[in-house]
Amino acid sequence: MLGWSINLFRVRGIRVSLHFTFLLLMAYCCWDGWSKGGILGIEWSAAEFILIFSSVVLHELGHSFMAMRFGIGVKGILLMPIGGMAQFDSIPRKPVQELLITAAGPAVNFAIVAALWFLVDFPSGWDSWTGAVTIADVARLLISANLVLGIFNLYPAFPMDGGRILRAMLAFKLPYLRATYWAMMIARVLTLVGMAASIYLGNYLLTALFVFILMAGSAEYRLLKRQELAEDQWRETLQRHLEGAVIEPPPMIDQ
């Protein structure tokens, strides 16, 4: 156990852990299942919850494995009620690398959808969020959940996947810090729109997610700005030392 998180297992050296609040959300889902279907409702709700968050883990592993291909270390994956977060040793500065690493996550979700699409059909009137009762319903739920995960993560609000793709596209033409700034500013507008829509719909968990996105985007920009400032100061110090260094000629050898 590390801090407020519980270690679960490792995949290719990547530690997968969950935040303790994750257990609170799972308990709520099981209670909701109990109120709707008793013991069977708890079993199905727990199964659905685990399967959906397994898709989240696979999404984050998609990011992680692609990052490892570029030599970027991955410390772990943290599961939270609002989703998962892969923890990299460093953020890729090359736009092509960031594009591929970012796109790998949603690509996993769409691959799951493609794999299951031809195995089950969708009867008319089927509602993916009313609770599964058969294995086929679980497969349909996974299709719906992975579609939502894949599409929602492409919402261009930094630091979501869509926002990182936007930052990478801007970085082809702008300095990395400037590209991050504009990605963050665009994200602020889109996040406020998303918050207003989620409040109107009464989905307060989604509202909390948008608040987290807004805070995380600003925090990452500030961190990057401090890193850029530190690097500039280090280069200036090194340059001053080089300019002030006295280079002595080699000693003369008596003939």
N, C-alpha and C positions, 0 to 999 in steps of 0.2 A: 504494500500500500504506500502511495506517495502523495503526501499532502491530503487533499480532498478527493483523491482518485484511488481506485482499486485496480491493481494489475490483473489482467485476465489471462493472456497468453502472448506468444511471440510468433511472428510470421517473417521468416528470412531476417531475423534479428530485429524486427520492428515490434516494439512493445505496444500492445493494444490494451487500453485501460478505460475505465468509465468513471465519470464524476458521480459523487454520491447522490446528486439531485436526479440522476438518471433513474435510480431505484425508486424515487418518489413518483416519477412519471409512470413507471411500470406498475407500481402499486395502484395508482389511480386507474390505469387501463384495466387491471384485473378487477378492481372494485366495480368499474362500469360493466364489465362482463358478467360479474356476479349478479348485479341488479337486473340484468337483461335475461340471463339464462342459467343462473345457479352455478354449480360446479362445472358443467360443460361450458358455460359462458366464460368462466375463468380460464379454462384450458385453451379455448380458442383465442381469447384475447391475448393471453401470454404468448401463444404460438405466433399470432399475427405480429405482435410487438417485436419478438425476437427476429422473425424473418425480415421485417422491414428494416430493423437496425443492422441486420446482417448485410442488407443491400447497401446501407450507409458505410459499413466497414469495407465492403468491396469497392465502393466509390473512392474511398480514401486510399485504399491499396493501389488503385489505378494511378492516382497521383504519385504515390510513393514509389512504386516500381519504375515509373517513367523517370522520376527524379534520380533514382539510383543509377539508371542507365547513363545519366550525364555526370555521374560522380558526386552527386549531392547526397549527403548523409541524412537519414531520417531517424529522428529520436523515438518517435512513437505516434500513435493515433489515440486521441482522447474523445470518448463518446460523451455527449452532453444531451440534455433534453431537446435542444434546438438543432442537433445534428452532430457531425463529427468534424475533427480538426487534425490534419496531419502536421506534425511539428518537424520542420526541416532545419538542418544546421545552418543553411544560408538560403537566401532568396535568389533565384537565377536572374542574372542581369541581361542575358541575351534574349531578345524578343522571341526568336524561334524556339528556344528551349522552354520559355515560359508558356508559349502557345501550346506546345506538345504536352507539357506536364499538366497544364490546366485542362486541356481537352480530354485527357485520359480518364478523368473522373466521370463526367457525364457519358463518355463512350462506353464505360462498363455498364451503366444503367441501361443504356439503349441496347447493349448486347444481350442483357438479361431479358429485356422485352422481346427482342427478336427470337431468342431461344424458346420462350414460352408461348409466343403468339400463335404458332401453328399446332400447339398441343391442346389448347382449350378454345371453346367458343364462348361468345358473350350473348346469353339469352336476352331477349327484349325485357326491359324493365329491371335488369339486374343492377343493384346498387353496391358499389365496391366498399362502402364504408358502413354498412349496416351489420357487419359481423359475418364471418365465414361459418359455413356448416359442413362443407365437404372439401376434399382435397382439391377438386377443380376450383372451388371458390377461393381457396388459398392461392392457387396459381393466378387466378384472375386478380386477386388483391395485389400480388407481387407485380403483375403487369402494370396495374394502375399506380402503385406506389413508386415503381421505378420510372415510369413516365413523368410523374410529378417531380421526383428527385432530379431527373436529368434536365427537364425543361426549366424548373424553378432555379436551379443552380446556374443556368445560363442567363438569368436576369442580370443586365449589365450594371450592377451596383457593386463597386469595389468595397471589400475584398472578396466578394463571391466569385465563382468561376467566370461568369460573364464579365464582371468588372476587371478581372485579371487579364482576360482576353482583350478587352478594350485597352487596358494599360499597355499590353504587349504591342498592339497595333499602333498606338500612339508613339511608343518607344522606337519604332522604325524611323520616325521623323523628328522626334523631340529627345532631349536629354532624359535620362531615366527618372530623375527626381521631378522634372517638369511634367512628364507623362503621368507619373503617379498623382501629382497635384490635380491635373485635369480629370483623371479618372475618379479621384475622390470627390471633386466638386460636382461632377455629373451624378455620382452615386448619392450625394446629399439630396439632390432634387428627386431622383427616382425613389430613394428610401422614404422620403416624406410623403410622396404619392402612395407608396405601398402601405405606409402606416395609416394614412387617412382611409384607404380602401379597406384595410383589415379591421379598423375600428368600426367603420360603417357596417361591415358584415358581422361584427360581433366576435371575430376570431382573435382573442387576446393573446393566445400563444404566438400567432403569426405577428401580432403587433410587437411582442417582446423580441421576436427574431429580428424584425426590422430595426428596433432600437439597438440591438447587439451589433448588427451590420454597420449602422451609423457610427457607433463608438469604435468598433474594430478598425474600420477604414481610416478614421482620423488618427487612431493610435499608431497604426502601421506607417502612415505618412510622417508622423512626428518622429518615429524611430528611424526611418530612412533619412530624414533630414538631419538628425543628430549624427548618424553614421557618415553622411556626406561631409558634414562640417568637421568631424574628427579627422576624416581622410584628408581634407583640404589643409587642416592645420598641420597634420603630419608631413604632408608634402612640402609645405612652406618651411617647416623647421628643418627638414632634410636639405632643402635647397639652400637655406641660410648657412648650414654647416658646410656644405660643399663649396659655397662661394667664399667662406671665411677660412677654409682649410689652406694650409701652406704646404705646397708640394716641394719637398727637398730633392735636390739632384742626387744621384747615386754618388757614393764616395769615390774620389780619384784613386787610382791604383798607381803606385810608383813604378815607373819603368826601370 
